[in-house]
Amino acid sequence: AQSVTQPDIHITVSEGASLELRCNYSYGATPYLFWYVQSPGQGLQLLLKYFSGDTLVQGIKGFEAEFKRSQSSFNLRKPSVHWSDAAEYFCAVGAHSDYKLSFGAGTTVTVRA
Amino acid sequence: NAGVMQNPRHLVRRRGQEARLRCSPMKGHSHVYWYRQLPEEGLKFMVYLQKENIIDESGMPKERFSAEFPKEGPSILRIQQVVRGDSAAYFCASSEDGHSGNTIYFGEGSWLTVV
């Protein structure tokens, strides 16, 4: 079964600074990988996804993520954060043969002025 | 094209009461999934349904929880005799088919509070 680890529970970053959120997965084959964002009291919005091909994936809101098979990682990055990026971010993994997603515990991002 | 619609958004129940959460999938989607998010945790898969069929309920607690997706109408997640530990956010998602390569879209969630 697949699993996801998000090592950072909480990250604080200054507005305008860069952001990187870590995600490590465990799965025996090439996974499907996703990043979702959840604002307080809101549902999950898909930021980006990786299925195959180019390992650098561009998403919405200026986010990108890079799939590194050798490190079993799918880290999310943004060059310059905005105050509106304060939210909780979830990494998720799916298997090619399965419909279920396994989610990490999430990383809460706080943006300070 | 409306997204996944869930209601109610917030529900308060006393211990021992029943909670019913509804989910209307996106137009054209016939596959529905329910996930639960406990405080400070990520989402956990509960159940996968197609119209009139439960495909996988491996994540559902054995007692008090049930789900359905009738031929007509929304999918319903029912929790009987709620306890404090059932307090969580319940998210519904839908997809065009059950292949994991297709993106699943989440609703805005139903927050259940048991007092």
Interface residues (C-beta under 8 A of the other chain):
Chain A: V4 Q6 Y32 F34 Y36 G41 Q42 G43 L44 Q45 L46 K49 F51 F90 A92 G94 A95 H96 S97 D98 Y99 K100 L101 S102 F103 G104 A105 G106
Chain B: Q6 H31 Y33 Y35 E40 E41 G42 L43 K44 F45 Y48 D56 G59 F91 S95 G98 H99 S100 G101 T103 I104 Y105 F106 G107 E108 G109 W111
